[in-house]
């Protein structure tokens, strides 16, 4: 069966790559794109462009919506897709815990699958999993995530997800000196359950993360680099195929591959 797919955010850096990937894959039919600029037809591909998700769904009936937009609209897109029986595959980061809970409730109500994957790169998912394994033994941890300077949310969805996975195996405690003081606000980064996350934003970067796990006389560094956005495409293809077989909320690609 050919899976009918719509993409939200097709002019973006991730969206462009996803369009190119889906167009050359015979398992999928790219039926439409959602943009907030209406160009009627999308680039050279002759694909209809919609500015309203309801209209896109009504006219082109996709099975799956791939969202690669911005944090401010992704929650609304996800709920609208679920309301209308379309399975969301969400790459856009920046969901709050409350929003994730709302999505979970909607998925249960509608009984159709939804994947929210803060990172579609298989290597990054392995880095997260290895960090979780190591955190059982080396519990003092700092995460340094580095992204291009056009990224709007910080810390990254990948860093947050890594911290959540580590939290599942690590007792919460404040790291460092008990009398530690920041001389400049933010010097120690964000604090999640006593772990620290530092966000670097620079032109030239794509998506990179190091997890540093310190112990007596030793340091374990786990590092992953996405050098270009093709690194995310196999995860998107896998998610579109898999979501057709599920009717729950799957948060994180690791739920599919590990
Ligand atoms: P980007 O280049 O800024 O692309 C975002 C696109 O969304 C832009 O073309 C933007 O259009 C469009 N957009 C904004 N509001 C919209 C709306 N209401 N409807 C439709 N389109 C809308 O960003 P990117 O680097 O491609 O990243 C996109 C998202 O994916 C970000 O949240 C990023 O963190 C995330 N990401 C996820 C992964 C993963 O593996 N899960 C990997 C990389 C990035 P305008 O520019 O005209 O506003």
Boltz pocket constraint, residues with backbone or C-beta under 6 A from the ligand:
constraints:
  - pocket:
      binder: B
      contacts: [[A, 8], [A, 9], [A, 10], [A, 11], [A, 12], [A, 13], [A, 14], [A, 15], [A, 34], [A, 35], [A, 36], [A, 37], [A, 67], [A, 68], [A, 69], [A, 70], [A, 71], [A, 73], [A, 90], [A, 91], [A, 92], [A, 93], [A, 94], [A, 117], [A, 118], [A, 119], [A, 120], [A, 121], [A, 150], [A, 151], [A, 207], [A, 232]]
      max_distance: 6.0
